[in-house]
Amino acid sequence: MREATIFQDWFLEAEEKGMERGMEKGMERGIERGMERGMEKGVIETLKEGIRDVLEERFGIVKESILNAVYQIKSAPFLRTLLRQSARVKSLEEFRELIAQR
């Protein structure tokens, strides 16, 4: 009978430690994912601002419809492409067509 109690105590302690470790790992993963998402959002916002800055520098006032289209984009790779293209396009209309191709 005493052995059963010792085993139960050991099992409960092991289960408690396992749950603690699991929660710690889960929190670590959650923090990592949150940081990754935050960094990705920061990159995306920076790319959008860069596009706006380049277009305004080259063409002056940029129509809100173009800026809104850029702000709707969530893909960092596509925004990187648009940033490079914003320095090369000959007009805002050409840039708008690039956005429409996505």
N, CA, C and O atoms as CSV, one atom per row, in Angstrom:
chain,resi,resn,atom,element,x,y,z
A,1,MET,N,N,0.828,-1.183,0.000
A,1,MET,CA,C,0.000,0.000,0.000
A,1,MET,C,C,0.876,1.252,0.000
A,1,MET,O,O,0.586,2.224,-0.697
A,2,ARG,N,N,1.944,1.214,0.786
A,2,ARG,CA,C,2.842,2.355,0.875
A,2,ARG,C,C,3.514,2.607,-0.474
A,2,ARG,O,O,3.729,3.757,-0.857
A,3,GLU,N,N,3.847,1.535,-1.192
A,3,GLU,CA,C,4.460,1.677,-2.506
A,3,GLU,C,C,3.524,2.381,-3.478
A,3,GLU,O,O,3.974,3.185,-4.294
A,4,ALA,N,N,2.246,2.096,-3.404
A,4,ALA,CA,C,1.266,2.741,-4.277
A,4,ALA,C,C,1.216,4.237,-3.998
A,4,ALA,O,O,1.128,5.029,-4.936
A,5,THR,N,N,1.269,4.641,-2.744
A,5,THR,CA,C,1.242,6.051,-2.381
A,5,THR,C,C,2.500,6.749,-2.863
A,5,THR,O,O,2.433,7.870,-3.367
A,6,ILE,N,N,3.645,6.100,-2.714
A,6,ILE,CA,C,4.906,6.678,-3.190
A,6,ILE,C,C,4.849,6.855,-4.703
A,6,ILE,O,O,5.247,7.890,-5.237
A,7,PHE,N,N,4.343,5.818,-5.388
A,7,PHE,CA,C,4.228,5.904,-6.839
A,7,PHE,C,C,3.272,7.023,-7.244
A,7,PHE,O,O,3.569,7.779,-8.169
A,8,GLN,N,N,2.139,7.138,-6.572
A,8,GLN,CA,C,1.170,8.185,-6.889
A,8,GLN,C,C,1.782,9.571,-6.673
A,8,GLN,O,O,1.612,10.471,-7.496
A,9,ASP,N,N,2.497,9.728,-5.554
A,9,ASP,CA,C,3.156,11.016,-5.281
A,9,ASP,C,C,4.179,11.327,-6.365
A,9,ASP,O,O,4.243,12.446,-6.875
A,10,TRP,N,N,4.976,10.324,-6.709
A,10,TRP,CA,C,5.990,10.523,-7.749
A,10,TRP,C,C,5.329,10.878,-9.074
A,10,TRP,O,O,5.777,11.786,-9.774
A,11,PHE,N,N,4.254,10.152,-9.419
A,11,PHE,CA,C,3.551,10.390,-10.664
A,11,PHE,C,C,2.964,11.802,-10.699
A,11,PHE,O,O,3.091,12.492,-11.710
A,12,LEU,N,N,2.329,12.238,-9.621
A,12,LEU,CA,C,1.742,13.576,-9.561
A,12,LEU,C,C,2.820,14.652,-9.677
A,12,LEU,O,O,2.634,15.660,-10.359
A,13,GLU,N,N,3.953,14.424,-9.001
A,13,GLU,CA,C,5.061,15.383,-9.073
A,13,GLU,C,C,5.617,15.456,-10.502
A,13,GLU,O,O,5.888,16.541,-11.016
A,14,ALA,N,N,5.780,14.300,-11.126
A,14,ALA,CA,C,6.288,14.262,-12.502
A,14,ALA,C,C,5.299,14.935,-13.449
A,14,ALA,O,O,5.698,15.668,-14.354
A,15,GLU,N,N,4.024,14.686,-13.239
A,15,GLU,CA,C,2.998,15.298,-14.084
A,15,GLU,C,C,3.010,16.824,-13.915
A,15,GLU,O,O,2.898,17.564,-14.893
A,16,GLU,N,N,3.143,17.277,-12.688
A,16,GLU,CA,C,3.186,18.714,-12.414
A,16,GLU,C,C,4.409,19.365,-13.067
A,16,GLU,O,O,4.310,20.434,-13.670
A,17,LYS,N,N,5.561,18.704,-12.936
A,17,LYS,CA,C,6.778,19.234,-13.567
A,17,LYS,C,C,6.643,19.248,-15.088
A,17,LYS,O,O,7.071,20.189,-15.756
A,18,GLY,N,N,6.046,18.198,-15.612
A,18,GLY,CA,C,5.831,18.136,-17.061
A,18,GLY,C,C,4.925,19.255,-17.544
A,18,GLY,O,O,5.170,19.851,-18.593
A,19,MET,N,N,3.893,19.534,-16.790
A,19,MET,CA,C,2.987,20.613,-17.161
A,19,MET,C,C,3.694,21.965,-17.082
A,19,MET,O,O,3.497,22.828,-17.937
A,20,GLU,N,N,4.514,22.141,-16.055
A,20,GLU,CA,C,5.273,23.388,-15.924
A,20,GLU,C,C,6.218,23.567,-17.115
A,20,GLU,O,O,6.296,24.644,-17.704
A,21,ARG,N,N,6.923,22.504,-17.452
A,21,ARG,CA,C,7.840,22.563,-18.597
A,21,ARG,C,C,7.081,22.843,-19.889
A,21,ARG,O,O,7.519,23.636,-20.723
A,22,GLY,N,N,5.954,22.192,-20.039
A,22,GLY,CA,C,5.133,22.404,-21.229
A,22,GLY,C,C,4.653,23.841,-21.332
A,22,GLY,O,O,4.657,24.431,-22.412
A,23,MET,N,N,4.242,24.397,-20.205
A,23,MET,CA,C,3.786,25.790,-20.207
A,23,MET,C,C,4.944,26.732,-20.517
A,23,MET,O,O,4.778,27.700,-21.259
A,24,GLU,N,N,6.115,26.452,-19.951
A,24,GLU,CA,C,7.287,27.287,-20.222
A,24,GLU,C,C,7.634,27.247,-21.708
A,24,GLU,O,O,7.884,28.282,-22.324
A,25,LYS,N,N,7.646,26.039,-22.277
A,25,LYS,CA,C,7.944,25.892,-23.710
A,25,LYS,C,C,6.897,26.618,-24.544
A,25,LYS,O,O,7.233,27.310,-25.505
A,26,GLY,N,N,5.640,26.463,-24.180
A,26,GLY,CA,C,4.564,27.128,-24.905
A,26,GLY,C,C,4.699,28.640,-24.849
A,26,GLY,O,O,4.485,29.322,-25.851
A,27,MET,N,N,5.050,29.162,-23.693
A,27,MET,CA,C,5.227,30.604,-23.555
A,27,MET,C,C,6.422,31.076,-24.377
A,27,MET,O,O,6.359,32.118,-25.029
A,28,GLU,N,N,7.508,30.311,-24.346
A,28,GLU,CA,C,8.687,30.664,-25.143
A,28,GLU,C,C,8.331,30.703,-26.631
A,28,GLU,O,O,8.699,31.639,-27.340
A,29,ARG,N,N,7.622,29.691,-27.089
A,29,ARG,CA,C,7.221,29.650,-28.500
A,29,ARG,C,C,6.285,30.810,-28.835
A,29,ARG,O,O,6.395,31.417,-29.900
A,30,GLY,N,N,5.380,31.108,-27.933
A,30,GLY,CA,C,4.458,32.216,-28.151
A,30,GLY,C,C,5.197,33.545,-28.238
A,30,GLY,O,O,4.882,34.380,-29.085
A,31,ILE,N,N,6.169,33.738,-27.372
A,31,ILE,CA,C,6.964,34.964,-27.397
A,31,ILE,C,C,7.757,35.041,-28.693
A,31,ILE,O,O,7.813,36.095,-29.328
A,32,GLU,N,N,8.368,33.932,-29.088
A,32,GLU,CA,C,9.130,33.903,-30.342
A,32,GLU,C,C,8.232,34.236,-31.532
A,32,GLU,O,O,8.595,35.051,-32.381
A,33,ARG,N,N,7.073,33.610,-31.591
A,33,ARG,CA,C,6.146,33.863,-32.698
A,33,ARG,C,C,5.684,35.319,-32.688
A,33,ARG,O,O,5.585,35.955,-33.737
A,34,GLY,N,N,5.406,35.832,-31.507
A,34,GLY,CA,C,4.987,37.220,-31.400
A,34,GLY,C,C,6.072,38.174,-31.877
A,34,GLY,O,O,5.788,39.156,-32.562
A,35,MET,N,N,7.310,37.882,-31.515
A,35,MET,CA,C,8.424,38.720,-31.952
A,35,MET,C,C,8.596,38.629,-33.466
A,35,MET,O,O,8.821,39.640,-34.131
A,36,GLU,N,N,8.490,37.416,-34.007
A,36,GLU,CA,C,8.613,37.238,-35.455
A,36,GLU,C,C,7.526,38.010,-36.191
A,36,GLU,O,O,7.794,38.688,-37.183
A,37,ARG,N,N,6.305,37.902,-35.699
A,37,ARG,CA,C,5.197,38.623,-36.336
A,37,ARG,C,C,5.393,40.127,-36.230
A,37,ARG,O,O,5.132,40.864,-37.180
A,38,GLY,N,N,5.850,40.576,-35.077
A,38,GLY,CA,C,6.099,42.003,-34.898
A,38,GLY,C,C,7.189,42.504,-35.831
A,38,GLY,O,O,7.074,43.584,-36.412
A,39,MET,N,N,8.239,41.721,-35.969
A,39,MET,CA,C,9.320,42.109,-36.871
A,39,MET,C,C,8.831,42.135,-38.315
A,39,MET,O,O,9.166,43.048,-39.071
A,40,GLU,N,N,8.046,41.141,-38.696
A,40,GLU,CA,C,7.518,41.083,-40.064
A,40,GLU,C,C,6.613,42.286,-40.324
A,40,GLU,O,O,6.676,42.893,-41.394
A,41,LYS,N,N,5.770,42.630,-39.350
A,41,LYS,CA,C,4.909,43.805,-39.516
A,41,LYS,C,C,5.748,45.062,-39.667
A,41,LYS,O,O,5.430,45.935,-40.474
A,42,GLY,N,N,6.816,45.153,-38.892
A,42,GLY,CA,C,7.702,46.304,-38.997
A,42,GLY,C,C,8.352,46.399,-40.367
A,42,GLY,O,O,8.461,47.487,-40.934
A,43,VAL,N,N,8.781,45.273,-40.893
A,43,VAL,CA,C,9.385,45.241,-42.230
A,43,VAL,C,C,8.354,45.689,-43.268
A,43,VAL,O,O,8.661,46.497,-44.144
A,44,ILE,N,N,7.149,45.168,-43.169
A,44,ILE,CA,C,6.094,45.498,-44.124
A,44,ILE,C,C,5.775,46.989,-44.075
A,44,ILE,O,O,5.652,47.631,-45.118
A,45,GLU,N,N,5.643,47.540,-42.877
A,45,GLU,CA,C,5.342,48.969,-42.747
A,45,GLU,C,C,6.480,49.825,-43.288
A,45,GLU,O,O,6.238,50.850,-43.926
A,46,THR,N,N,7.708,49.416,-43.040
A,46,THR,CA,C,8.864,50.156,-43.547
A,46,THR,C,C,8.897,50.139,-45.072
A,46,THR,O,O,9.188,51.159,-45.697
A,47,LEU,N,N,8.603,48.997,-45.668
A,47,LEU,CA,C,8.564,48.904,-47.132
A,47,LEU,C,C,7.474,49.814,-47.703
A,47,LEU,O,O,7.695,50.499,-48.702
A,48,LYS,N,N,6.306,49.819,-47.073
A,48,LYS,CA,C,5.217,50.676,-47.541
A,48,LYS,C,C,5.618,52.154,-47.473
A,48,LYS,O,O,5.372,52.919,-48.405
A,49,GLU,N,N,6.232,52.533,-46.369
A,49,GLU,CA,C,6.687,53.921,-46.227
A,49,GLU,C,C,7.739,54.251,-47.274
A,49,GLU,O,O,7.734,55.345,-47.839
A,50,GLY,N,N,8.641,53.313,-47.536
A,50,GLY,CA,C,9.671,53.518,-48.550
A,50,GLY,C,C,9.078,53.724,-49.930
A,50,GLY,O,O,9.529,54.586,-50.685
A,51,ILE,N,N,8.079,52.943,-50.257
A,51,ILE,CA,C,7.402,53.086,-51.554
A,51,ILE,C,C,6.768,54.466,-51.653
A,51,ILE,O,O,6.929,55.169,-52.651
A,52,ARG,N,N,6.050,54.840,-50.611
A,52,ARG,CA,C,5.413,56.157,-50.611
A,52,ARG,C,C,6.449,57.269,-50.767
A,52,ARG,O,O,6.256,58.197,-51.553
A,53,ASP,N,N,7.539,57.173,-50.023
A,53,ASP,CA,C,8.587,58.193,-50.075
A,53,ASP,C,C,9.201,58.304,-51.474
A,53,ASP,O,O,9.387,59.406,-51.989
A,54,VAL,N,N,9.513,57.162,-52.083
A,54,VAL,CA,C,10.126,57.177,-53.414
A,54,VAL,C,C,9.154,57.767,-54.432
A,54,VAL,O,O,9.539,58.609,-55.244
A,55,LEU,N,N,7.901,57.329,-54.391
A,55,LEU,CA,C,6.922,57.841,-55.353
A,55,LEU,C,C,6.705,59.348,-55.175
A,55,LEU,O,O,6.614,60.086,-56.156
A,56,GLU,N,N,6.622,59.795,-53.935
A,56,GLU,CA,C,6.434,61.227,-53.692
A,56,GLU,C,C,7.655,62.033,-54.132
A,56,GLU,O,O,7.520,63.134,-54.665
A,57,GLU,N,N,8.815,61.491,-53.913
A,57,GLU,CA,C,10.045,62.180,-54.326
A,57,GLU,C,C,10.117,62.298,-55.850
A,57,GLU,O,O,10.528,63.325,-56.389
A,58,ARG,N,N,9.713,61.238,-56.520
A,58,ARG,CA,C,9.810,61.229,-57.983
A,58,ARG,C,C,8.664,61.953,-58.676
A,58,ARG,O,O,8.873,62.648,-59.671
A,59,PHE,N,N,7.445,61.790,-58.146
A,59,PHE,CA,C,6.277,62.273,-58.885
A,59,PHE,C,C,5.478,63.352,-58.148
A,59,PHE,O,O,4.479,63.840,-58.676
A,60,GLY,N,N,5.894,63.725,-56.963
A,60,GLY,CA,C,5.129,64.724,-56.197
A,60,GLY,C,C,3.980,64.057,-55.463
A,60,GLY,O,O,4.145,62.999,-54.857
A,61,ILE,N,N,2.844,64.670,-55.523
A,61,ILE,CA,C,1.670,64.146,-54.818
A,61,ILE,C,C,1.225,62.832,-55.475
A,61,ILE,O,O,1.075,62.739,-56.693
A,62,VAL,N,N,1.025,61.836,-54.631
A,62,VAL,CA,C,0.599,60.514,-55.098
A,62,VAL,C,C,-0.875,60.343,-54.734
A,62,VAL,O,O,-1.277,60.600,-53.599
A,63,LYS,N,N,-1.667,59.910,-55.697
A,63,LYS,CA,C,-3.097,59.721,-55.455
A,63,LYS,C,C,-3.313,58.751,-54.294
A,63,LYS,O,O,-2.604,57.758,-54.129
A,64,GLU,N,N,-4.311,59.084,-53.516
A,64,GLU,CA,C,-4.633,58.251,-52.364
A,64,GLU,C,C,-5.004,56.829,-52.781
A,64,GLU,O,O,-4.742,55.880,-52.042
A,65,SER,N,N,-5.607,56.676,-53.947
A,65,SER,CA,C,-5.994,55.335,-54.401
A,65,SER,C,C,-4.765,54.445,-54.588
A,65,SER,O,O,-4.822,53.247,-54.312
A,66,ILE,N,N,-3.664,55.016,-55.050
A,66,ILE,CA,C,-2.429,54.243,-55.207
A,66,ILE,C,C,-1.861,53.890,-53.842
A,66,ILE,O,O,-1.462,52.751,-53.602
A,67,LEU,N,N,-1.825,54.873,-52.948
A,67,LEU,CA,C,-1.295,54.607,-51.605
A,67,LEU,C,C,-2.159,53.575,-50.873
A,67,LEU,O,O,-1.630,52.686,-50.205
A,68,ASN,N,N,-3.474,53.688,-50.998
A,68,ASN,CA,C,-4.354,52.706,-50.359
A,68,ASN,C,C,-4.115,51.308,-50.905
A,68,ASN,O,O,-4.146,50.331,-50.157
A,69,ALA,N,N,-3.878,51.211,-52.208
A,69,ALA,CA,C,-3.587,49.901,-52.803
A,69,ALA,C,C,-2.294,49.334,-52.226
A,69,ALA,O,O,-2.210,48.139,-51.942
A,70,VAL,N,N,-1.290,50.188,-52.055
A,70,VAL,CA,C,-0.022,49.742,-51.459
A,70,VAL,C,C,-0.249,49.313,-50.010
A,70,VAL,O,O,0.269,48.283,-49.580
A,71,TYR,N,N,-1.025,50.102,-49.253
A,71,TYR,CA,C,-1.254,49.799,-47.834
A,71,TYR,C,C,-2.030,48.500,-47.626
A,71,TYR,O,O,-1.966,47.914,-46.545
A,72,GLN,N,N,-2.754,48.045,-48.632
A,72,GLN,CA,C,-3.517,46.796,-48.520
A,72,GLN,C,C,-2.645,45.557,-48.695
A,72,GLN,O,O,-3.058,44.453,-48.341
A,73,ILE,N,N,-1.456,45.732,-49.232
A,73,ILE,CA,C,-0.580,44.592,-49.529
A,73,ILE,C,C,0.069,44.088,-48.244
A,73,ILE,O,O,0.578,44.876,-47.446
A,74,LYS,N,N,0.049,42.788,-48.053
A,74,LYS,CA,C,0.598,42.165,-46.840
A,74,LYS,C,C,1.850,41.340,-47.108
A,74,LYS,O,O,2.459,40.814,-46.177
A,75,SER,N,N,2.233,41.227,-48.362
A,75,SER,CA,C,3.363,40.381,-48.753
A,75,SER,C,C,4.655,41.191,-48.803
A,75,SER,O,O,4.803,42.085,-49.636
A,76,ALA,N,N,5.591,40.870,-47.902
A,76,ALA,CA,C,6.878,41.570,-47.890
A,76,ALA,C,C,7.648,41.384,-49.202
A,76,ALA,O,O,8.205,42.358,-49.708
A,77,PRO,N,N,7.704,40.183,-49.772
A,77,PRO,CA,C,8.433,40.033,-51.036
A,77,PRO,C,C,7.845,40.895,-52.165
A,77,PRO,O,O,8.586,41.493,-52.945
A,78,PHE,N,N,6.514,40.952,-52.242
A,78,PHE,CA,C,5.892,41.772,-53.279
A,78,PHE,C,C,6.165,43.256,-53.026
A,78,PHE,O,O,6.412,44.011,-53.967
A,79,LEU,N,N,6.120,43.672,-51.766
A,79,LEU,CA,C,6.422,45.065,-51.434
A,79,LEU,C,C,7.879,45.411,-51.769
A,79,LEU,O,O,8.166,46.523,-52.212
A,80,ARG,N,N,8.787,44.468,-51.560
A,80,ARG,CA,C,10.189,44.703,-51.935
A,80,ARG,C,C,10.309,44.930,-53.448
A,80,ARG,O,O,11.036,45.812,-53.904
A,81,THR,N,N,9.585,44.123,-54.199
A,81,THR,CA,C,9.580,44.280,-55.654
A,81,THR,C,C,9.022,45.650,-56.028
A,81,THR,O,O,9.591,46.348,-56.867
A,82,LEU,N,N,7.917,46.030,-55.412
A,82,LEU,CA,C,7.319,47.328,-55.705
A,82,LEU,C,C,8.246,48.477,-55.319
A,82,LEU,O,O,8.295,49.492,-56.015
A,83,LEU,N,N,8.969,48.330,-54.234
A,83,LEU,CA,C,9.904,49.386,-53.831
A,83,LEU,C,C,10.969,49.579,-54.903
A,83,LEU,O,O,11.278,50.707,-55.286
A,84,ARG,N,N,11.528,48.470,-55.385
A,84,ARG,CA,C,12.530,48.565,-56.454
A,84,ARG,C,C,11.913,49.174,-57.717
A,84,ARG,O,O,12.517,50.022,-58.374
A,85,GLN,N,N,10.720,48.731,-58.033
A,85,GLN,CA,C,10.055,49.229,-59.240
A,85,GLN,C,C,9.659,50.700,-59.110
A,85,GLN,O,O,9.616,51.425,-60.104
A,86,SER,N,N,9.370,51.135,-57.889
A,86,SER,CA,C,8.975,52.534,-57.709
A,86,SER,C,C,10.099,53.486,-58.111
A,86,SER,O,O,9.842,54.640,-58.453
A,87,ALA,N,N,11.327,53.013,-58.072
A,87,ALA,CA,C,12.468,53.836,-58.496
A,87,ALA,C,C,12.681,53.776,-60.009
A,87,ALA,O,O,13.444,54.572,-60.556
A,88,ARG,N,N,12.008,52.832,-60.696
A,88,ARG,CA,C,12.247,52.622,-62.126
A,88,ARG,C,C,11.090,53.030,-63.036
A,88,ARG,O,O,11.303,53.373,-64.199
A,89,VAL,N,N,9.872,52.994,-62.508
A,89,VAL,CA,C,8.722,53.258,-63.375
A,89,VAL,C,C,8.775,54.668,-63.945
A,89,VAL,O,O,9.356,55.579,-63.354
A,90,LYS,N,N,8.158,54.822,-65.097
A,90,LYS,CA,C,8.165,56.127,-65.769
A,90,LYS,C,C,6.995,57.005,-65.345
A,90,LYS,O,O,7.008,58.215,-65.566
A,91,SER,N,N,5.972,56.387,-64.728
A,91,SER,CA,C,4.801,57.161,-64.321
A,91,SER,C,C,4.077,56.463,-63.174
A,91,SER,O,O,4.321,55.291,-62.888
A,92,LEU,N,N,3.192,57.200,-62.531
A,92,LEU,CA,C,2.363,56.597,-61.486
A,92,LEU,C,C,1.387,55.590,-62.080
A,92,LEU,O,O,1.032,54.605,-61.433
A,93,GLU,N,N,0.960,55.835,-63.294
A,93,GLU,CA,C,0.056,54.896,-63.967
A,93,GLU,C,C,0.755,53.552,-64.181
A,93,GLU,O,O,0.155,52.494,-63.989
A,94,GLU,N,N,2.008,53.602,-64.574
A,94,GLU,CA,C,2.780,52.360,-64.739
A,94,GLU,C,C,2.902,51.634,-63.404
A,94,GLU,O,O,2.810,50.408,-63.349
A,95,PHE,N,N,3.109,52.394,-62.329
A,95,PHE,CA,C,3.197,51.792,-61.003
A,95,PHE,C,C,1.858,51.166,-60.615
A,95,PHE,O,O,1.820,50.064,-60.067
A,96,ARG,N,N,0.774,51.861,-60.896
A,96,ARG,CA,C,-0.564,51.326,-60.571
A,96,ARG,C,C,-0.775,50.001,-61.301
A,96,ARG,O,O,-1.357,49.075,-60.736
A,97,GLU,N,N,-0.317,49.899,-62.532
A,97,GLU,CA,C,-0.458,48.654,-63.298
A,97,GLU,C,C,0.321,47.509,-62.653
A,97,GLU,O,O,-0.120,46.360,-62.664
A,98,LEU,N,N,1.485,47.840,-62.092
A,98,LEU,CA,C,2.258,46.807,-61.390
A,98,LEU,C,C,1.484,46.253,-60.207
A,98,LEU,O,O,1.469,45.045,-59.967
A,99,ILE,N,N,0.850,47.137,-59.482
A,99,ILE,CA,C,0.049,46.697,-58.328
A,99,ILE,C,C,-1.093,45.806,-58.800
A,99,ILE,O,O,-1.398,44.788,-58.178
A,100,ALA,N,N,-1.714,46.197,-59.895
A,100,ALA,CA,C,-2.870,45.435,-60.406
A,100,ALA,C,C,-2.474,44.037,-60.879
A,100,ALA,O,O,-3.321,43.145,-60.935
A,101,GLN,N,N,-1.209,43.835,-61.219
A,101,GLN,CA,C,-0.747,42.536,-61.729
A,101,GLN,C,C,-0.625,41.489,-60.628
A,101,GLN,O,O,-0.535,40.299,-60.932
A,102,ARG,N,N,-0.620,41.878,-59.408
A,102,ARG,CA,C,-0.402,40.910,-58.322
A,102,ARG,C,C,-1.498,39.972,-58.214
A,102,ARG,O,O,-1.475,39.092,-57.353
